[in-house]
Amino acid sequence: MLRGKKILLGVTGSIAAYKSTYLVRLLVKAGAEVKVVLSPAARDFVTPLTLATLSKNPVLWEYFDKEDEQGKWNHHVQLGLWADLMLIAPATSHTLSKMASGSADTFLLGVYLSAKCPVYFAPAMDLDMYKHPATRENIEKLQSFGNIWIPSEEGELASGLSGEGRMAEPENILAFIQAHLSDQAPLRGKKVLVNAGPTYEPIDPVRFVGNHSSGKMGLALAETALALGAEVHLVIGPHQLEIAEEARLTVVPVQTAREMLEACTALFDQMDIAVMSAAVSDYRPADPAGQKIKKDTDELVLKLVKNPDVLYSLGQVKRKGQRLVGFALETENAVENAVKKLHKKNCDLIVLNMPSEKGSGFGHDTNEVRLIQSADKIYPLTLKSKKEIAREIFTYILDHLS
Ligand code: CTP
């Protein structure tokens, strides 16, 4: 859930601030990119150096860097917009009250007011402060803004008293956020099939007909679908990628187009969405040799026969409600040919790759594509990372094809 997420951790002036160091470690371990913002009072409890080292990012606490002779401006708006998720932990009663009233007298609060992402807050205070109607009113007000309250826990408090008010343990905060995100995830309960990579068609036991597809686009699609809460089946040809294990991810390795067809057909019936990004070899050697071919002759002619078209086959059995997305690689009359493929293969969307564009296509980390829903519904995307393209594809599916 948190892999690749940009998380902004706001730490305020409570003794529980020491736990923010564990929190950073847990978030980083879960695969998130973490930036920390402190309230000025938080620096009395935990050092920026510790948090910067753990988060591997600079830690900020003021609008202007007073040490910098140029008076460097720390951009609270930019930071607020950078985040996919903001967590304020610990959140003191003072901070809650300022968040509720819209005060921006600290950098942290300026960032909070600028953030457009979901904001979680984990209060930390003494039991009577936590129970006080003013605190309760502030918490309710923050919830009415859409902020998410991570309730405090019971136990021994810094005052020596015992009761409810201490900040939730870092492990519990992480579990709370993960459970909340998975409840909110737009593809929760959905099954997604992605195919990716090349296929290798044997000429003999040591040689093959293949192509340069890396599988990166397909892996980005699978990871995005996972992050959106789906159960994902990735059918992938030979590749050099590192694929992290995930409970909701099944990887099916295949070699040839016919194996890819078999694996995808077996899965497709139970799927809600299938995205076919594989570069399936259109042809295969008609008669692969059983033994390594010797170079006895001056010429070698390979007879190739047509492979099955996986996308076309799935399009033929697609049920109402299932969504099928194909890719198209075209070097001429790109849009016209892509629209033809959309209809011929009974797809709901075609992602048109423009391989001639700079930084696009096989092996690159970026891609430039057009999303084609019909001849007059064409949505161009500028050059972006394959991860961003994957995110745009699923956003389009959710917004236009649901
Ligand atoms: N595709 C497939 N099986 C094939 C060939 C292609 O499933 N044997 C799928 C690809 O995964 C992609 C789409 O069809 O989603 C379009 O692939 P592309 O290579 O652009 O087109 P082709 O259908 O192979 O047609 P052509 O090579 O003639 O352009």
Residues whose N, C-alpha, C, O or C-beta is under 5 A from the ligand:
A	BS01	CTP	M276 S277 A278 A279 V280 S281 D282 N307 P308 D309 V310 L311 Y312 G326 F327 A328 L329
